[in-house]
Amino acid sequence: MIYKVLYQKDKIVNPRRETTQTLYMEADNVVQARALVEQNTPYNIELIQELTGNSLKYEQEHADFKLTAFGQTDSED
Protein backbone atom coordinates (compact mmCIF):
# COMPACT_ATOMS: atom_id res chain seq x y z
CA MET A 1 0.00 0.00 0.00
CA ILE A 2 1.06 3.58 -0.60
CA TYR A 3 1.01 6.04 2.30
CA LYS A 4 1.24 9.83 2.40
CA VAL A 5 3.12 11.02 5.49
CA LEU A 6 2.76 14.64 6.63
CA TYR A 7 5.57 15.69 8.94
CA GLN A 8 7.69 18.44 10.46
CA LYS A 9 11.48 18.25 9.99
CA ASP A 10 12.20 17.79 13.70
CA LYS A 11 10.49 17.26 17.04
CA ILE A 12 12.05 20.26 18.80
CA VAL A 13 10.39 23.16 16.94
CA ASN A 14 6.67 23.73 17.42
CA PRO A 15 4.70 22.46 14.40
CA ARG A 16 3.36 25.06 11.96
CA ARG A 17 1.14 24.39 8.99
CA GLU A 18 3.48 26.42 6.77
CA THR A 19 6.40 24.09 7.44
CA THR A 20 4.56 20.79 7.02
CA GLN A 21 6.24 18.55 4.46
CA THR A 22 5.15 15.38 2.67
CA LEU A 23 6.69 12.07 1.74
CA TYR A 24 5.18 9.04 0.04
CA MET A 25 6.12 5.48 0.91
CA GLU A 26 5.14 1.86 0.53
CA ALA A 27 4.36 -0.25 3.60
CA ASP A 28 2.18 -3.21 4.54
CA ASN A 29 0.11 -1.13 6.97
CA VAL A 30 0.00 2.23 8.76
CA VAL A 31 1.81 0.83 11.82
CA GLN A 32 4.75 -0.31 9.68
CA ALA A 33 4.78 3.03 7.85
CA ARG A 34 5.01 4.94 11.14
CA ALA A 35 7.71 2.60 12.47
CA LEU A 36 9.85 3.01 9.33
CA VAL A 37 9.67 6.81 9.45
CA GLU A 38 10.38 6.94 13.19
CA GLN A 39 13.35 4.54 12.92
CA ASN A 40 14.95 6.32 9.96
CA THR A 41 14.29 10.03 10.54
CA PRO A 42 14.03 12.65 13.29
CA TYR A 43 10.66 13.78 11.84
CA ASN A 44 7.63 14.75 13.89
CA ILE A 45 4.84 12.84 12.16
CA GLU A 46 1.54 14.73 11.94
CA LEU A 47 -0.57 12.36 9.83
CA ILE A 48 -0.25 9.14 7.87
CA GLN A 49 -2.88 8.61 5.20
CA GLU A 50 -3.37 5.52 3.02
CA LEU A 51 -3.72 6.46 -0.65
CA THR A 52 -5.95 4.35 -2.88
CA GLY A 53 -8.04 4.79 -5.99
CA ASN A 54 -8.72 8.39 -7.02
CA SER A 55 -6.69 9.81 -4.12
CA LEU A 56 -3.58 7.95 -5.25
CA LYS A 57 -4.15 8.89 -8.87
CA TYR A 58 -4.55 12.58 -7.93
CA GLU A 59 -1.32 12.62 -5.87
CA GLN A 60 0.60 10.92 -8.69
CA GLU A 61 -0.60 13.50 -11.21
CA HIS A 62 -0.58 16.71 -9.14
CA ALA A 63 2.12 16.44 -6.49
CA ASP A 64 5.86 15.96 -6.51
CA PHE A 65 5.22 12.23 -6.21
CA LYS A 66 8.33 10.20 -5.37
CA LEU A 67 8.28 7.07 -3.26
CA THR A 68 10.70 7.13 -0.35
CA ALA A 69 12.37 3.80 0.35
CA PHE A 70 14.41 3.85 3.54
CA GLY A 71 17.78 2.22 3.07
CA GLN A 72 17.42 2.37 -0.71
CA THR A 73 17.40 5.11 -3.33
CA ASP A 74 14.18 7.01 -4.03
CA SER A 75 12.18 5.92 -7.06
CA GLU A 76 9.56 7.73 -9.06
CA ASP A 77 6.22 6.16 -9.84
N, C-alpha and C positions, 0 to 999 in steps of 0.2 A: 504494500500500500504506500501511497505517497502522502507525506505530511507537510504542512506549512507551519513553520515555527516562527512566531513573533517573539523578539527578544531585545534586551538592552545589552550593550557591549560588556558591562560588568555589574557586579552586585553591590558596589560601593556607592555609586551615584544614584540619587533618587530617579526613578523612572519618569520620563516625559514622553508624551505621544510623539513629539517632533523627532525624537532620537530612536524610535522603535525601528528595528531592522528585521528583515525576513530571510529565512533560508528554507530550502525545500530538500526533503530527504526521503529515502525509502526505509521502511521498518515493518516488522510483522504486526506491531500494534502500537498504541499511543504510549504505553509504559516503556517499551523498548526504545521508542523515539526519544522520550525524555531522558532515559538513562544514557543513551549515546551522546546526546548534547551535553549533559551534565558531566560525563566522564572526560570529554574531549575539549571542553571550552570553559571559560570563566563566565559565560553568559548568564544573565538573569532572564529566565524564560517567563514570558507573559502569557502565551497561549499556544497550544498545539492543536491544529485543525486537520482532520483527515480530508483529503481532496479526492472526490470521485465525480464521475459523470461530467455535467456541464461546468461545475466549479473547477475541476482539473483542466478541462479544455480552455476555459477562460484564462486561467493563470498561465498556461502554456503559450497562449496567443498574446496576452497583454502585459505580462510582467517580465522582468529579467529572470526567466526561468532556467535555473541550473541546479541539478541535483548535487547535494553535498554528500560525499561519501567519506566518512572519517577513516583515516588511515590509508586512503587511496586518493587519486586525483579526481577533481570535479569533472562531471560529464554533463553535456547538454542533452536535453531530450526534445 
